[in-house]
Amino acid sequence: MRKLSLFVFLFCVSICNAQKQDVQKTIEIFFEGFHQKDTVKIQSVCSTTIILQSISESAAKGNKLSDETAKEFYKSIASIPSSIKFQEKILSYNIQIDGSMAHVWAPYEFYLNDKLSHSGVNTFTLFKEKDIWKIIYIIDTRKK
C-alpha cells in the first residue's frame, strides 16, 4: 500500500511539473518573439482576444493604469528600430495552475541599450484549449 501511495504521489507531481513546464515554455516563446520583434511568433502563443494593461508607478506622478490593444502592441513591437537594443530579463517564475487556467507571476528587469530602464512584475493569465496554453491576459508594473 505504501508503494502504491508513493507511486500515485510521484505520478501527480510529475504531471503537475509537466504542466508548469508547458506554461513556462509558452511565456518563453512569447519573449523569444518579443526580443526578435517577431509578431507572428508572439501571436502563436496569444489568444486573439488578449487583454494588455500596464501600471506605471511613480511617486511624483502617481500610479497610472493604461490599456493597449493587441493591434497596437504588435505594431509597436514590429516598429522598434534595429538600432535599439532591448532585453527583458525574467528573474523568476511563480506558476499556479487550476485545470485549464494558469497564472504566472514573473518579476523582470528591462534593459535598453544595455542600461536598466525599469523593473517590475509581469503577470500572465493563460487558458488551455485543446492541450495548448494561450496567453489571454497580461498586466505588468513599471518602476524606474
N, C-alpha and C positions, 0 to 999 in steps of 0.2 A: 504494500500500500504506500509506503514511504517513497519508493522508487517511482510509482505512478504519479504521486503528487509532485515530486520533483520534476518529472518529465513534463507534466502539464504546465507547471510554473515556468520552466525554461522555454517551452514552446510559446507561451503567451508573451514572455519577454522578447523573444526573437521576432515575433510578429509586430510587436509594438516598435521595436528598434527599426525594423524594415520600413514601417510606415513613416517614422520620423526621418529616416534617410531619404525616402521619396519626397517628402515635403521640403527638406533642406535642399535637395537637388533641384527642385522647381525654383527655389529662390536663387540658387547659384546660377541657373540658366538665365534667369531674369537679369542678374548683374553681369554675366558674360555679354549678353546682348547690349546692356546699358553701356559698358565700357567699350564695346566695339561699335557703338552707335548703330546697332542692327535692330531696327524696329520690328522686323519680321520675327527675329528670334524672341524678342520681348513679348510680342503678341502671341507667340506659340504657347506661352505659359500663363497668359492672362485671359480672363473672361472678356467677352465682347462688351459686357456691361460693367466693367471695372469702375470703381469709385476711387478717386485720388484726392487726398487732402494733406495739408501741411500746417503745422503750428509753429510760427516764428515766435521765439521767446526773447524779449528784450526788456531790461529794467527801465531803460529810458523811454521806449515807445509803448511798452505794454505787450501783452500777448495778442497774436493775431492768427485767426483761422482762415485759411484760404483753400478754395476748391480749384481743381483743374480737370478739364475734360480729358478723356483718353486721346482724342484727336489733338488737342493742344500739347499733351505730354509727348506723344510720338513725334509731332512736328518739331518740338523743342529739342528732342534728342537728335533727330536727323539733321538739324541745322547747327549743331555745335561745330565751330570751325576746327579744322585739323590742327591748327596752331595751338589750340588749347589742350593741355594735358590735364586729365582729371581721373581721380580714383576714389571710390567709396569703399573703405575697408570695414568689413563686418567684423566686429570684435568677438561676438559670441551669438549663439542661437539658443533660445528657450522655446521649445516646440511643445504645444499641447494639442492633443487630438481627441475628438469625440465623434466617433462614427465617420460621417462624410464631411466634417468640419475640422479645420485645423487653424490654430493661431500661432504666429511666430513673433517673438519679441527679439529684436536684433539691434543692440547698440552699434553705432558706427562712428567713423571719423571720415570727413570728406576733405580731400586734398585737391587743390587747384594749382597747377604748375609746381607740384612738389611742396606746397606750403599748406598747412592746415587752414582750411577756410571756416569750417564749422563742424559741430558734432551733434549727436542726439540719438534718438531711438527710432528705428523703423518698426512698424507693426504691420503684419500681413495677415489677412484672413483668406483662407483657401477653402474651396469646395471640391470634393471628389465626385466626379461624374464619370461613369463608365471606366473606372480604375485609373483616371487621370486627374491629378491635382491641378486646379486652376486658381490663380490669384483673383479674388473678387473685390478686395478692398485693401488699400494701402494708405496709412497715415504715418507721418513722421514728425518729429520735433526737430527744430533747428536752433542751435545756440552758438553764438560767436565765441 
